[in-house]
Amino acid sequence: MIERLKEELKAQEEARIAGEKIAEESLIEFIKDKEYYDGGKPNIIVDLDGTLAFYDSWKGIDHIGDPLPGAQEFIEALSVKYNVIIFTTRTSTTVNKVESHMHLQLVTKIVTWLSENGFKHCAVWAGEGKPIGEYYIDDRAVSCAPQKDPDAYWKVLELVK
């Protein structure tokens, strides 16, 4: 009886792993279809929490706040000139210690949140590192451009004290 249960559990685990692989492959294909993009438009990278979604404190990787007023219209306006890519550390394997199976679930959750909340012309960056873009829009950003402004470092130091 115990051997039979072990075999059943093993079969269920193999089916779960196979299902995750199929889900991962289909999600990767979905992301590839949505990524890097629209013939000739430059990418613009937009943060999720605090920029598009209400954020008052970290409540876990599964919690995404309500859309901020005007956020959908903002993305719509950006999408006229840019490929809008949503970037969030929620999907980071290093920052949030997201395991591979959680990573896929989380990306799916973000894509679903965007879709359900009317964000039509954007995709989610699910790769490692920082996505390539012309501009980065983030509620925590501080611009530092010393090639354009020789006092840029000192201005940033004043801002972040």
Sequence and secondary structure as in RCSB ss.txt:
>XXXX:A:sequence
MIERLKEELKAQEEARIAGEKIAEESLIEFIKDKEYYDGGKPNIIVDLDGTLAFYDSWKGIDHIGDPLPGAQEFI
EALSVKYNVIIFTTRTSTTVNKVESHMHLQLVTKIVTWLSENGFKHCAVWAGEGKPIGEYYIDDRAVSCAPQKDP
DAYWKVLELVK
>XXXX:A:secstr
 HHHHHHHHHHHHHHHHHHHHHHHHHHHHHHHHHSS STT  EEEEESBTTTB  SS   TT    B TTHHHHH
HHHHHHSEEEEE GGG TTTS   HHHHHHHHHHHHHHHHHTT  SEEE  SSS    SEEE TT     TTT T
THHHHHHHHT 
